[in-house]
């Protein structure tokens, strides 16, 4: 329960930062819109690929896997690019009191190849995970696939701040993350602040409320106009989908920003602890303010 309370406390702190500096939230909104655009752009390609290759044996399967991998890579690339912007904006806010969009864009331009390499690595891990799940539905395979997904997701969340803040490539970023985890520098933050649980609950509640509200409004309009009325039917379904979509998008933006802010603070804290240890300083290094407030 304490971890949940601390997670909620961190989320409030993270959103107070966003309210003081609206730029911190912009990349999460951009990521949502860009991800939607990527999905729309790939939809005809995926449908066409399925129609062309679904019945062509091994060659068709390889082609479909390649198309799916390309879509997954594009989605990861979009997510990581805007997450990198959020990371640098939070870093700038905590260090200088102002997260500047021009600096965040400059960092993305500087590190775009490294960011794409992380997207490629995540795509490969995703394919391996799915192959493990598809080869058998037993509990052991599902557990292994889930473990791979959890470990890599956490590793990517910590590697991206290392790449962005330290200006290092994927290989060095993974080494940096492995060293931090190996030395237990993040053990306290991860185990005592339940941001993931709170994030999941908020996303579930917002999304569920939006779907319920959209369904209620849509059915209400249809019942008032009659199911045989095309205008009422289309209006009810359309408005219901829009209402549900707004809440789901809000939940996505909120949870995406919060997760990025959390891991950025964790990384910055671990970096300062590592520096203190390297200098032989026995003093306790304070966490960045949003995380420190949650740990009090």
C-alpha positions, 0 to 999 in steps of 0.5 A, a space after each residue: 500500500 505504501 508503494 502505491 501511495 508513493 506512486 500516486 505522490 510521484 504522479 502528482 509531482 510529475 504533473 505539477 511539473 507539467 502544469 508549470 512547464 507545458 512543454 514537458 507534455 507536448 512530446 507525449 501528445 505528438 507521439 500519440 498523434 504520430 503513432 496514430 498517423 503511422 498506423 493509418 499509413 501502414 493499414 493499407 500496406 498490411 491489408 494488401 500484404 495479407 491479401 497478396 501473401 497469406 496463401 503463399 506458404 513460407 515466402 508469404 509468411 516471411 513477407 508478412 513477418 517483414 511487414 509486421 516488423 516494419 510497422 513495429 519498428 516505425 511505432 517504436 521509432 516514433 515512441 522513442 523519438 518523442 520520449 527522448 524529447 520528454 527526457 531532455 525536457 525534464 532534464 532541462 527543467 530539473 537542472 535549469 528550471 525550464 525545459 526548452 523545446 528547441 534544445 529537445 529537438 536539437 537532441 533528437 536531431 543529434 541522436 536520431 541514429 542511436 534512437 533508431 538503433 534502440 527501436 530496431 533492438 526493441 523490434 527484434 526483442 518483440 519478434 522473439 517474444 512473439 515467436 516464443 508465444 506462438 510456438 506453444 500456449 503452455 504456461 512456461 512459454 507465456 511466462 518466458 515471453 512475459 519475462 523477456 517483455 518486462 525485462 527489455 521494457 525496463 531496460 529500454 526505459 533506462 537506456 534511453 535517458 542514458 543515451 540522451 543525457 550522456 550522448 552515448 550509443 546503444 551499446 554503451 547505453 545498455 552497458 550503462 544500464 546494466 552497470 546501474 542495475 548490477 550495482 543496485 543503484 535503482 533498487 530502492 526507487 523501483 521497489 518502493 515507488 509503485 508508479 507502474 501500478 498507479 499508472 496502470 490503474 489510472 489508464 484502466 479507469 480513464 479508458 474504462 470510463 471513456 468507453 462506458 460514457 461513449 457507449 451510454 451516449 451512443 446508445 442514448 442517441 440511437 434509442 432517441 432516434 430509433 435504430 432504423 434511422 441511419 442518421 441517428 445510428 451513425 451519429 450515436 456510433 460516431 459520437 460514442 467512438 469519439 468520446 471513448 477515443 478522447 478518454 483513451 488518448 488522455 490516458 495514453 498521454 498521461 501514462 506515457 509522460 508519467 512513465 518517462 518522467 519516472 525513469 528519467 528521475 530514476 536515471 538522474 538519481 542513479 547517476 548522482 549516486 554513482 558519482 558520489 560512490 566513485 568519489 568515495 563520498 559516504 553522504 546520502 545523495 538526494 533524489 530529484 525533487 519529484 522522486 524525493 517528494 514521493 519517497 518522503 
